[in-house]
Amino acid sequence: MEKMIEFKNVGYIYEKHEGAETVAIDGVSFSVRKGEFIGIIGHNGSGKSTLSKLINAILFPTSGDIWVAGINTKDHSRIWDIRQSAGMVFQNPDNQLVATMVEEEVAFGPENLGIDPKEIRKRVDEALKTVEMGEYKNKKPHQLSGGQKQRIAIAGILAMKPKCIILDEPTAMLDPAGRKEVIETIKRLNREENITILHITHYMDEVVDADRIIVMDEGKIAMEGTPREVLCQVEKLKDLRLDVPQITELAYSLQKEEIDFGCGVLTVEEMVDRLCQ
Amino acid sequence: MLKDVTIGQYYPTNSFIHKLDPRTKIHFTFLYIIALFTIDNFYGYLAAFALLMGITLVSKIPVGYILRGIKGLVFIILITVLINLFMTPGTPKFEIWRLTITEEGLEIAAFMALRLIFLVTGTSIMTLTTSPIALTDGIEYSLRSIPGVKKYAHELAMMMTIALRFIPTLMEETDRIMKAQKARGADLESGNLVQRAKNLIPILVPLFVSAFRRADELAIAMEARCYRGGHDRTRLNELKYNKRDVYAYFVILGMMVAIFATRWL
């Protein structure tokens, strides 16, 4: 299968003043196939945000190489191709919207790419329809809720026709309703539009149906595997100061009480199934 | 306090004036200002008044709403009038205490007051009939046609757009910071002017810090979306002149000539 993103022994060191250095990413290697849904988890300061900026060529690795859609991010002449194929959604919805109108906001990316106005119009309408925000196209960003703003941000990326979207804690500042809207939107994009998704979050329950989970700790990959494989190791996750979903926690406690349960219960339905056995 | 300022506010009525290309309106406001300064007798102001009234009627904006814009300038107008009234040398007309009012002074004071009022109402009609987005577009396109300024046209317009975009965000933020500081016992309402200005410091400092942080994040977000200045950039809504702009150009140009011609009356 075609590789969308590849990290090969990547390191990134922040240089602070007076020569002090902080290692943010340390010898990370992994690859993401086209159409995959990857969850990246880690507590604050684990390097997960740095990881996302490296993919988008906002930061450049101090050692090792990164390829996005087959292009090395160190190739400065193709930086715009990289940013076009790997779109990014940030944490704070207020600080990533540029325009005073929803429609113009979505058009911002394609305008930067120098696309014909007629084509931009088509893409804007399509993108807004995909995130189900069509009727808001003449609204002002500050009139929208947090979840709606994030969906507009996603539409703005979609209008650039990316192959991959990196979401850097897109739900951290949202209420539960807004979180649900955003999560459903990105799952649908992955399923229906076959867009590769890298979802960075610290909410474990948002990535239980991802194809793969990568757990970051102190700039290194601490765990990697399917959600079931990762969530089976409750002890290790707790060592990494991560919360497991409530239902997994419950199954884990029951297991400890020597009720044979098997590991890695991810959803309420699964729990019900196993209890009924 | 902020509600009284009509300059910069948009009053949508979907009139003929509203539908004009923003460039048409910007160019005319510019010409109108120049024309105002060429007026040297009262006939000129009469013509300008007729022009303003005509535009106001067509724009369907209530006259009272436009006049509210003058309220904020009463002080400036008053000072201008007083200075001109007493400081102009010429034939004395009245004498109050040690000050003399001259005939010429009276005339110049009246002229200045009228000029200021016409200036404010005329320009506020432009902003009242043009949405901020259209206005920035208009400014960008107009600047593009000026050699030398051309390369900054896009950057200037982008700065204006972002400023407009962040006004409500920063207002909200100010409100939040004020509440937070009040909850910590900050006193924002009492004391004299100097004291009150000092009390604003705990609001302004966090506001600025947060504004800089926002600016930094926005810059990264813009670059991540392939923003690289105005070079090779296209627009979703390109500005195009319509037939109605051609009519407007003829009508208003005629009236500008009329205003200018009053010099020889």
HADDOCK unambig.tbl for C-alpha pairs under 7 A between the chains (distance, minus, plus):
assign (segid A and resid 56 and name CA) (segid B and resid 224 and name CA) 6.71 0.50 0.50
assign (segid A and resid 80 and name CA) (segid B and resid 226 and name CA) 5.88 0.50 0.50
assign (segid A and resid 83 and name CA) (segid B and resid 224 and name CA) 5.90 0.50 0.50
assign (segid A and resid 83 and name CA) (segid B and resid 225 and name CA) 6.58 0.50 0.50
assign (segid A and resid 83 and name CA) (segid B and resid 226 and name CA) 6.24 0.50 0.50
assign (segid A and resid 84 and name CA) (segid B and resid 226 and name CA) 6.83 0.50 0.50
assign (segid A and resid 88 and name CA) (segid B and resid 224 and name CA) 6.57 0.50 0.50
assign (segid A and resid 95 and name CA) (segid B and resid 214 and name CA) 5.56 0.50 0.50
assign (segid A and resid 95 and name CA) (segid B and resid 217 and name CA) 6.03 0.50 0.50
assign (segid A and resid 95 and name CA) (segid B and resid 218 and name CA) 5.13 0.50 0.50
assign (segid A and resid 96 and name CA) (segid B and resid 218 and name CA) 5.10 0.50 0.50
assign (segid A and resid 96 and name CA) (segid B and resid 221 and name CA) 5.39 0.50 0.50
assign (segid A and resid 98 and name CA) (segid B and resid 162 and name CA) 6.05 0.50 0.50
assign (segid A and resid 98 and name CA) (segid B and resid 165 and name CA) 6.85 0.50 0.50
assign (segid A and resid 99 and name CA) (segid B and resid 161 and name CA) 6.45 0.50 0.50
assign (segid A and resid 99 and name CA) (segid B and resid 162 and name CA) 6.63 0.50 0.50
assign (segid A and resid 99 and name CA) (segid B and resid 165 and name CA) 6.11 0.50 0.50
assign (segid A and resid 100 and name CA) (segid B and resid 161 and name CA) 6.81 0.50 0.50
assign (segid A and resid 100 and name CA) (segid B and resid 164 and name CA) 6.85 0.50 0.50
assign (segid A and resid 100 and name CA) (segid B and resid 165 and name CA) 4.89 0.50 0.50
assign (segid A and resid 107 and name CA) (segid B and resid 236 and name CA) 6.34 0.50 0.50
assign (segid A and resid 109 and name CA) (segid B and resid 225 and name CA) 5.35 0.50 0.50
assign (segid A and resid 109 and name CA) (segid B and resid 226 and name CA) 6.55 0.50 0.50
assign (segid A and resid 111 and name CA) (segid B and resid 233 and name CA) 5.58 0.50 0.50
assign (segid A and resid 111 and name CA) (segid B and resid 234 and name CA) 4.85 0.50 0.50
assign (segid A and resid 111 and name CA) (segid B and resid 235 and name CA) 5.51 0.50 0.50
assign (segid A and resid 111 and name CA) (segid B and resid 236 and name CA) 6.85 0.50 0.50
assign (segid A and resid 112 and name CA) (segid B and resid 226 and name CA) 5.93 0.50 0.50
assign (segid A and resid 112 and name CA) (segid B and resid 227 and name CA) 5.37 0.50 0.50
assign (segid A and resid 112 and name CA) (segid B and resid 233 and name CA) 5.15 0.50 0.50
assign (segid A and resid 112 and name CA) (segid B and resid 234 and name CA) 6.88 0.50 0.50
assign (segid A and resid 113 and name CA) (segid B and resid 226 and name CA) 6.86 0.50 0.50
assign (segid A and resid 113 and name CA) (segid B and resid 233 and name CA) 6.61 0.50 0.50
assign (segid A and resid 114 and name CA) (segid B and resid 232 and name CA) 5.60 0.50 0.50
assign (segid A and resid 114 and name CA) (segid B and resid 233 and name CA) 4.61 0.50 0.50
assign (segid A and resid 114 and name CA) (segid B and resid 234 and name CA) 4.83 0.50 0.50
assign (segid A and resid 115 and name CA) (segid B and resid 234 and name CA) 6.22 0.50 0.50
assign (segid A and resid 116 and name CA) (segid B and resid 234 and name CA) 6.72 0.50 0.50
assign (segid A and resid 117 and name CA) (segid B and resid 234 and name CA) 6.75 0.50 0.50
assign (segid A and resid 117 and name CA) (segid B and resid 235 and name CA) 5.98 0.50 0.50
assign (segid A and resid 117 and name CA) (segid B and resid 236 and name CA) 4.92 0.50 0.50
assign (segid A and resid 120 and name CA) (segid B and resid 236 and name CA) 6.03 0.50 0.50
assign (segid A and resid 121 and name CA) (segid B and resid 236 and name CA) 6.35 0.50 0.50
assign (segid A and resid 142 and name CA) (segid B and resid 168 and name CA) 6.84 0.50 0.50
